[in-house]
Amino acid sequence: MQKIRLTQFAKHGGCAAKIGPDTLGKVLGSLPKFYDENLLVGFETSDDAAVYKLSDDTAVIQTLDFFTPVADDPYTFGQIAAANALSDIYAMGGEAKIALNIVCFPGELDPDYLGEILRGGAEKVREAGAVLVGGHSIQDDVPKYGLSVMGLVHPDRIYKNFGCKKGDVLVLTKQLGIGIVNTAVKAQMVSESAKEEVIAVMTRLNKKAREVLGKFTIHACTDVTGFGLLGHCAEMASASRAKICLHPQEIACIDGAKEYARMGLVPGGAYRNRAHVASLLDAGDTDEMYMDLLSDPQTSGGLLAAVPKEEAEALLEAFEKAGMETKVSVVGTVLDSEGEEAKIYIR
């Protein structure tokens, strides 16, 4: 194959290419409401996937996710996009079963690149224990790839992005800084160790994280992607009418991410994310670098789970015993829930 950089085709890569939460909220708010007694989770609370009850012990999880290149290597891009799409199933507490490819590809590019993208995605689907059964493709000037995924979950064991309770501890299963480090990669100012780490984090499935969480009480869960930790905490806080306090100095980050943030290597999506949650935010005198990290759009980020305080230590021990390949950290606490208004404090 002729050597090309896939990221040169896209202005924004990965989950940083998402439409901003303000715009998305306005559009979704104008859509008609749907009701079905078996629809257990729709789009009203901005959850990660839809859940439809089939029987007393089986519900279907349905999701779709795709984006523009976040890596120049086509195989790696395919892995990342597939891992990101599969993550929605794990964020709902389920197991992935069936996947379909979604592909946009320029007609003038070597089709071998497309083959490598699809091979990377297929191998992640196989790693998840699911089956790839086809898909749909169109010609487009900008390459895009992702999956539509169907999974299964017990109706009584669905993870939702709301329901966190007073005293809960918030645990994140991957380190932050993905968008910032990828910005440094584009600027060719990144260290080799940071470049390797960000690829390892993005290509890692959240399957093991979900398996560990399944042994504990989970009051709320979501995966942290394009809206950043701050944006996804805002969704959790709003849906739960909760007050959440984040502790940025305790959050695990990718090597070099803090340095790159101080250098101003911050994706534009971070500023949109921060503006979106401004009305909920009390950041005190928090360092600007930490604000950038909290707002940073993540691609194929970790699971964010609200667990009872009394189970937090055992959960962290379980993650350590499981041999997690990513860094797990406690990112905050729930100060109150089911109150009159949502709030996010950063201290």
C-alpha positions, 0 to 999 in steps of 0.5 A, spaced: 500 500 500 502 507 498 504 510 505 498 515 507 496 518 513 489 517 514 488 523 519 490 528 514 483 526 511 479 529 517 479 535 521 476 532 527 478 525 529 475 519 533 470 522 538 472 529 538 468 529 531 462 528 535 457 534 534 457 538 540 452 537 546 448 543 546 447 542 538 445 535 539 441 536 545 437 542 541 436 537 535 434 531 539 429 535 544 425 536 537 424 529 536 417 526 537 417 522 543 416 514 543 412 509 548 413 502 548 412 498 555 418 494 553 422 500 551 427 500 558 432 505 556 431 510 550 434 517 548 431 521 553 437 521 559 442 521 553 444 514 555 449 509 551 444 505 548 437 503 547 434 497 551 428 493 549 425 487 553 424 481 550 422 477 556 422 477 563 430 474 563 432 477 556 433 484 554 436 487 547 441 492 547 442 496 541 447 501 539 451 504 533 457 508 533 462 510 528 467 516 526 473 519 522 480 516 523 484 517 530 490 514 527 494 513 521 495 506 521 488 503 518 488 496 522 489 500 528 484 505 526 479 499 525 481 496 532 479 503 536 473 504 532 470 497 534 472 498 541 469 504 542 462 502 539 462 495 543 464 499 549 456 502 549 454 495 550 459 494 556 456 501 559 449 498 559 452 492 563 451 487 557 455 482 553 456 483 545 453 478 540 452 481 533 456 487 530 455 490 523 460 494 519 459 501 517 463 504 512 465 510 508 471 510 504 474 514 498 474 511 492 480 513 490 484 510 496 487 503 495 482 498 497 487 495 501 487 500 506 479 499 507 481 491 508 486 493 514 480 497 517 475 492 517 480 487 519 482 491 525 475 491 527 473 484 526 479 482 530 476 486 536 469 483 535 472 476 535 475 478 542 469 481 544 466 474 543 461 477 538 460 475 531 460 480 525 455 479 520 456 484 514 454 491 514 453 497 509 458 501 505 458 508 501 463 512 498 465 518 501 471 523 501 473 522 508 474 515 511 469 513 517 468 506 520 464 504 526 459 498 528 452 497 529 452 492 535 447 488 538 448 485 545 444 482 551 442 483 558 438 481 564 432 486 565 434 487 572 441 488 571 441 494 566 447 499 568 444 506 566 447 513 566 443 515 572 441 512 579 447 514 583 446 515 590 449 520 596 456 517 598 457 513 592 464 513 589 466 514 582 471 509 579 474 510 572 477 504 568 481 508 563 486 514 564 484 520 561 488 525 556 486 521 550 484 527 546 490 531 548 495 526 547 492 525 540 492 533 538 500 532 540 501 526 535 498 531 530 502 536 532 508 531 532 510 533 539 509 527 542 513 522 546 514 515 543 511 512 550 505 517 550 504 515 543 504 508 544 500 508 551 494 512 547 494 507 542 494 501 547 488 505 551 484 506 545 484 499 543 483 496 549 476 493 550 472 495 556 470 487 557 474 486 563 472 492 566 464 490 565 466 483 568 469 486 574 463 491 575 458 485 575 460 482 581 459 489 585 453 494 586 453 499 580 448 504 581 450 508 575 454 507 569 457 510 563 463 510 558 467 516 557 467 518 550 467 525 546 463 529 551 469 528 556 469 526 563 466 533 565 460 532 560 459 525 562 459 526 569 454 532 567 449 527 564 449 523 570 448 528 575 442 531 571 439 525 570 440 523 577 439 530 580 445 529 584 451 533 586 458 530 584 465 532 586 471 531 582 478 530 585 482 532 578 489 531 582 487 523 583 485 521 576 490 517 572 492 520 566 496 518 560 504 519 560 505 526 558 498 529 558 498 534 563 505 537 560 501 537 553 495 540 556 499 546 559 502 547 552 496 548 549 495 542 545 488 541 547 482 539 542 477 544 540 471 539 543 474 540 550 472 547 550 465 546 547 464 540 553 466 545 558 461 551 555 456 545 555 456 544 563 458 551 565 451 552 568 452 546 573 459 547 574 463 550 581 470 549 579 473 554 584 480 555 583 482 549 579 488 549 575 486 550 567 490 544 566 486 540 570 480 543 567 482 541 560 483 534 562 476 533 565 473 536 558 478 533 554 474 528 549 476 521 550 475 516 544 474 509 546 475 511 554 473 507 560 467 506 564 465 511 569 461 507 575 458 509 581 459 504 587 457 504 594 462 507 598 463 501 602 464 497 596 469 501 593 476 498 596 474 491 594 472 493 587 479 497 586 482 490 589 478 486 584 481 490 578 488 489 581 487 482 581 484 482 574 490 484 571 487 491 568 491 493 562 489 500 563 489 505 570 483 505 574 482 511 579 477 514 583 475 520 580 470 523 585 464 522 590 456 523 590 455 528 595 447 528 594 442 525 589 435 526 588 435 533 590 432 539 586 438 541 582 444 538 579 451 540 581 458 539 579 464 541 584 471 540 582 476 541 588 
